[in-house]
């Protein structure tokens, strides 16, 4: 990591935002803070209810259990008013989806006022028109009041299958057309009437039509809940008051974030690392570089020094994924709701001071017809590098290296009738050590935050058995606060199956900070029924297993924060008792002596003073 902070001038430039405070926002908007917060709370509740409706109504476990979705209310000019507490990458991306729909109307020469009608329902998932990636299909319902289009209720969710080259997920793709079904502002309901042809097309072109159709219907129901609740709010307060409050909430959120950005010394901060490969060219690691520039109350994150776009599907849509990850990472570092007492609205205001950049043709801004299907590990690592780049400037607000990757996997096969089963699984990683606490164990990376699926549900629904599932016990990043532990999962297939693994991190370890040690890298193995063990790449496309074969997954453990010798010996001993550190590692990494299962305080003090 290299940093280039300008320590001589820590003042913000003279721009229109620099003297604006949250109180100024309320005065300028002529709205009292109580009314603004009440309406803000009601908007947040609408988004949460939309999310709950979608989760409870969905057919597939990736939405129902893992909650790989997001929902919210948006203005007619594609700004976010509120968002559900679910997967961060899904909610901010809806701005890109709506903008991509508008771009589609423009390119097709369609008048927006004529194409958008009351009772319409649109779906959209094109990666070069604002979608986070094509398996994440958005549903958008226009909200009308007294004949006027006043807002959007929208959500997006990861679908089990969209008819791509391999079941569920896909990596080694030639272009975007190999991704499966791509929709651009496609109506599935037109003025309240079901468009049967589109529904028939979807059903005929996916491997799991029951789940996909059911999940789309759940998304539509969720949007209608948002539509109804927003109209109730308009009836309660009046349209003008609601719109004024929405603008005030966005201005207020922007002012809060700008105030936090001003506390960072002006300068350019940089961090880089290398991903494993693109899923086809195994000997070519991919550079990923984050250049973060702080200028007063604005912050720019430029990914242009990263590798060129890949010839496979291992690329990241700029609008809908790259920009959303940058927005959320900065917001998370500077506006952590857990440590703040004041109301922090989550809306487009928090995006305004943050400026994502990536040159066209790099992997963070691919150009058509390049595929951009598999993108989660790159944004995970990008988030990790943004945090690393800012570590010298704001050490009290960052953590050491997280897993920075995830083993996102699809398993599939057919039953005796030739019908497909597909299961999507997110294997959790861990966080790095934090200034005042150890890294979290067995959690997803910051930007997707999906949940664990119960083992019992997996075994009831699919021809699989989970033989082992727990914390890794073979190392972590040592530090004053240690890195979190990833997971180990071993699953057996009861029938022949195919796997596509969208992973990374087999060739690198999460970084330590301020003297902390590196974490452990990931690992993926195929254990045959006869006991033979095969090492697998972090990315595999359409990999075959036979009945009774097993797959073994180990996710990365986080890096350490601070000098390991500053970690209390009693705490190291507790980790030993929990099976998280060995006697050898305690001595070599922490300077703590454990003999025959007992902490030797005197020997520890002597060793640490050598």
C-alpha positions, 0 to 999 in steps of 0.5 A: 500500500502506498499513500500520498496524503497532502498534510499541508492543506487539510481544508476543503476547497471553496465550493457550494457544499463546504459551509452547508450543515444539516441544520442549514438544509432544514432551514433552506428547505423550510421544513421542520426536523421533526416532520422530516424525520417522521416522513423519513421513518415512514419511507424507511418502513415502506422499504423494509416492508417491501423487502419482507414481502419479497423474502416471505413470498419467494420460492428460491432459497437465495432470496428466501433464506440468503436475502440476496435482494433489495427494494426501495422507492425512487423519484421519477428522475432515478434518485433513491428515497429509501432502501431496505436493510438487505444486500447493499449492492442490490439497492443502490443498483436500482438507480442504474436499472431505472436509468438504463430503462430510460436510456432504452426508451431514448434509444428506441425513440419512445416517449417516456410519458407514452410508454410508462402507464398506470398498471405497468410492470417492467423487468430489466437486467441488462448489464450494459444498461445499469443492471448489477449483473444479469441474474439480478432481475429488477422489477419496477412499478410506476406510481401514479397519483391523480394521473401523474407519474410521481415515483417508482417502487422497485426491487431486484433479486438474484434468480436461480437461473436465466438460461445461461451456458451453465446452470445457475451461474456462469463464468467462462462466457464468450460475450453477453449473449451467452449470459442467458435471457436479457431484458431491457425495460420489458413490460410483463404487465401493460396497464394492468394486463398480463403480457402472456408472451413474455411470461411464456418466453421466460418459462421456456428459457430457464432451467427452473421455471417454477422458482423463477416465475414464482420469484418474479411474482413475489417481486411484483407483489413487493412493488405493489406493497411499496406503491400502496404504502407510498400513496397512503403517505401522499394522501396523509401529508400531501404530494408537495409535502412528501416531495419536499421532505424527500428532497430535504432528506437527500440534502440532509444525508449529503450534508452529513457525509460531506461533513465526514469526508472533510475530516480526512486529510486531502490527498491521494491514497492508493492500494492494489492487489491481484485476483487469481485469474479470469476463469479461463487463462489460469496463468494470468493474475488480474491487477485490481487498483483503487486510487482514492482522492479526497478533495475537501468534501468530495471523494473520488475513487478511480479504478482505471489502473486495474486490469483490462476487461477479460475475455470471459464473463469475469467483468463488472458493470460500471453502472449498477455494480462498480459505482454502487460498491464505491458508494456503499463502501465510503458510506460504511466507513464514514457513516456507520449507523452502529456508532451514530446516535442521530438519524441517518437516512439512506438515500441518494444524498449519500452518493452525491459527494462520492465520484466513481471512475473507471476507464472504458475497457477496464474490468470495472467498466467493460464495453459491449458485447463483453460479458459481465456476469461474474462480478462479486469477487471483484467488488469485494476486493475493490471494497477491501482495497478502498479501506486499505488505501484509507487506512493511513488517513483514518486508522480508527475507522478501518479494519484489516483485510477482509476475506475480500472474496467469496465462494459463490457457487451453483450446484445443479442436476436433473431428476429422473424426469429430466427436470432441473434442480439448481441450488445457489450457495454463498459461502461466508468469509470473515472480516479483518481485525478492527481497532477495538475488536476482533474481526467477525467470523463467518460473515459475508463481505461488506457489500453483499451481506447475504445470510446463511442457509440452514443445513436442514433446508439444504438437505430437504430440498436438494440431493446433497448432504452437508457433512461438515460446516463450521469455523476454520481452525487452521489460522487467522491473521495475528494481531492486537485484534485478530482476523476473523475465521472463515468457514469450512464446508464439506458437502456430498452429492447423492446424484451426479451434479454440475458445479459452477464456482465463482470464487477467488482468493486461492492465491493471496491472503487478506492483508494485515494492518499496522503490524498485524499478520496476513490471514489465510487464503481460500481453498477448494477441493474435489474429494472423489468417492474412492478418496482421491483428492483433487485441487480445484481452481477458485473458478470452475465452469460446469465442473462435473461430480459423480454421485457420492463425490464431495466438495470441500470449501474453505473460505479466507480468514481475515488479517490482523490489526496491530502488533500481535504481542500487544494482544493480552495473553489471556485472550490468546489463551481463550482462542487456544481453548476455543481451538482457534490458535495452536500452541505453536502459533501462540508462541510464534505469532503472539509470543504466548507460551502454552505448555500442556494446555496451560498458560505459562504467564512467566514464560510468556513475559520472558519471551515477549521481553526478548 
